[in-house]
């Protein structure tokens, strides 16, 4: 079970001084760490990327030619996003899709915001973001190709039994060791921690609050 701890991610400042970005994941993984990033982005040497940005200043966003973007305000009240001259008021927890080729900029009529960005290469991958309310009674599974990001509240994650073979301890891959699901200790999640999905011993999240589920699907053909 893999958890990306938000507190351990390095903040990369935008070159225009408008904010900082923390990268949760990308494909392929970066070969070297960059010191600065453009507004809303870093570079385009990847097929998809999931990141969280803190926006403290109005200004232009970087263009991502050949990419598709899904932006979701996850903290703060409102981002006024301009896309090719058309204004779109983006409220909290309402994902918005737009082209990375577009001329885009953001204004902050109600103050600083934080947003979740999912960017995918057209023709190769398609990204989706959904916001769900967690339950303490029914665990939410996170499957392969997904990330579960705690946006608000309190939650824990534990390896589920889905995808595990009978008599195999979740995550061990060995029939020599058995362990009931209840014996596997759950891990607490902090705000903006991300759970990496899996189809083997699928992670399950329990709690109260809101979770962003990011799905990265490969485009057929």
Protein Blocks (a to p, Z undefined) as FASTA:
>chain_A
ZZddfklpccdddfklpaccddfbdcdddfbdcfbdcehiabfcbfbdcdddddfbgcdd
dddehiacddddfedjbdcddeehiacdddehiacdddfkbccddddfkbccdddddddd
ehkaccddddddddfkbccdddehiacddfbdcddddddfehpaehiaehklpakbccdf
klpccddddehiacdddfehpacdededddddddddddeZZ
